[in-house]
Amino acid sequence: MTSEALWLPRADAADTTTIGAFSRQLSDREGSDLTSYPALWQFSVDRPGAFWGAVWEYFKLGKPVPEHRVLSEDAMPGAVWFPDEQFNYAEAVLAAPGMDESDMVVRAYSDTRETFEWTLAELRSVVARLRTGLLAHGVRPGDRVAAWMPNVPETHALMLAAASIGAVFTSCAPEFGAKAVIDRFQQVRPTVLFVTDGYRYGEKPVSRARDIDQVVAALQEDLHATVTFTYLDDGTVAGKTWEEFTAAEGELEFEPLPFEHPLYILYSSGTTGLPKAIVHGHGGIALEHAKMHGLHHDLGPGDRFFWYSTTGWMMWNYLASAPLVGAAIVTFDGKPDPEGMWRMAEDAGVTYFGTSAPFLMACHERGVVPKEIADLSRIHGIGSTGAPLPPAGFDYVYEAISDSAQLQSLSGGTDLCTGFVGGAPNVPVWRGELSCLCLGAKVESFDPEGNHALEREGELVITRPMPSMPVSLWGDPMRDRYRDTYLTAFPGIWCHGDWITITERGSAVISGRSDATLNRGGVRMGTAEFYAVVEAVEGVSDSLVVHLDDDEDRLIVFVESSAPVDDALKKTIASAIRAELSPRHVPDDVIRVPVIPKTLSGKKVEIPIKKILKGIPAEQAVSADSLSDPASLQPFVDLAEELG
């Protein structure tokens, strides 16, 4: 595989970047030259105890730990990290190395209220008040604190307050409707629930008054308290107000916890049923995010880190960890305007701008030239995730945004709450490729027999443990579901569900996911949830959704219907999705088909249909012998020809 280098590391990268300083220090300790990226990566996967111990020490997460006590059990599942250490994620984040109490730690932008910022001292004060309120309502280590809240500093503070106690935080974006929220939170039975009265998306206000009643009723049995964050300020209050809950001052203290104590619960997309509740631990998340932010993104004191997300996507949790390395965060809640986001970046002094591939391509399609409408000279890094960024997107970044910033196309997932294929300050950027396998991530490309090879597309697997692999899945004490989810395709090997090609120079190309997650504007939604809503519409007997997440970002719903798909039915489907799931997943089109294609076992063939609509011949996309009705493919083949 050959590709053009669009960006090269600075000549002085070894002396001016954190990864340069880290690798020199590690080289001196080990007595071997680890200053090149390939050498450092190889060391990180060959000797994970030594590598992760060095990360732990370098970023001052704890005192030095002997290599054999960093990873005492090297297995999946069952890896045991730092068994002798006590740790608290909130304490590490609020230490914010290199920051003074008076330094800005978070600056917040929103469609719903005015821009403001908090200093480190102000963030610590809000966390202390929230901690006091949680303790007063009986929250103890292991209890769950749930937030149906927007991407605002208050939600960040709430997560840290819960973590300071050892309670387990979990969140959903306010764009999620009542059903989507209940499907997630009902599994983990929170003790305290924080809700928002609504939000604005662009100019449009969206009230959550009716939905709040449904959610509270579904969770009432376990709730000690409900707290309303008056964001839209439409008069809706369930339980206590935010101001009442945070009225009492208190001490900011941190519960010492085992390394793997649960920190927060994230959720899978719900593609094959209820979303999986994925439990992440204090130590693993801090260690992984310090590595990524410090070594890969080159963040530190003086940096301002932005990544567009909602509280329902792992990138929010990823963003929230930036103070671990002394970097401030910039948050945005609302509609990502292709011009306004770049003006925001200038206003906030953003030094690392993270977004999604569809957003970059939308800017490209609209002819937006960010460098002409905003001063982006402070930006040294541009991150792209959520979908593979096509080669044209790479060209666009370097032609229209910045010819000096490093573009890092990042691939990872909710399951590890990180990226494991991305970029680094001492690795070139090649057009259309992810620059490198991330440190500590032994990513390989497996064929069906479990053989690894370069320059060949295969299943993305991880063959050594990583600290941020889930502590558990909620309600799975024997880890049976954990094994079934991640470790059965290749026993004892993490199988992630992406197609990957790894090049001889260590870069990679992600061809796409092997599941059918719908991710629009930072709101991730599984198809199982989607179908439950669409098929509840009168007249719809079956459905299939396809997200063409390329330049057009087109979402199409195919339905088996007893009546023609007219404007009335389209409006009914759109209204149901907007109300119960997410307004960002309202389809661009609804198309009637005679039969929804299914396998012999009754499973809808989502990915093959997506491939067909993208122009792949039907015989290459799916075996007709595996379908209960092979003729059901024809309408999709016909549509693919129309789409051209």
Beta strands, then each sheet from edge to edge (+ up, - down):
strand 1: 5-7
strand 2: 71-73
strand 3: 80-81
strand 4: 86-87
strand 5: 104-110
strand 6: 116-119
strand 7: 144-148
strand 8: 168-172
strand 9: 192-196
strand 10: 198-201
strand 11: 204-207
strand 12: 225-229
strand 13: 240-241
strand 14: 257-258
strand 15: 262-267
strand 16: 277-281
strand 17: 304-307
strand 18: 328-333
strand 19: 352-356
strand 20: 381-385
strand 21: 406-409
strand 22: 411-413
strand 23: 418-422
strand 24: 429-430
strand 25: 436-437
strand 26: 443-446
strand 27: 458-462
strand 28: 472-473
strand 29: 494-502
strand 30: 508-513
strand 31: 518-520
strand 32: 523-525
strand 33: 540-548
strand 34: 554-561
strand 35: 589-592
sheet 1: 1+ 24-
sheet 2: 2+ 3-
sheet 3: 4+ 14-
sheet 4: 6+ 5- 18- 17- 19- 20- 21-
sheet 5: 13+ 12+ 9+ 7+ 8+ 15+ 16- 28+
sheet 6: 10+ 11-
sheet 7: 22+ 23- 25+
sheet 8: 26+ 27- 29+ 30-
sheet 9: 31+ 32-
sheet 10: 33+ 34- 35-
end
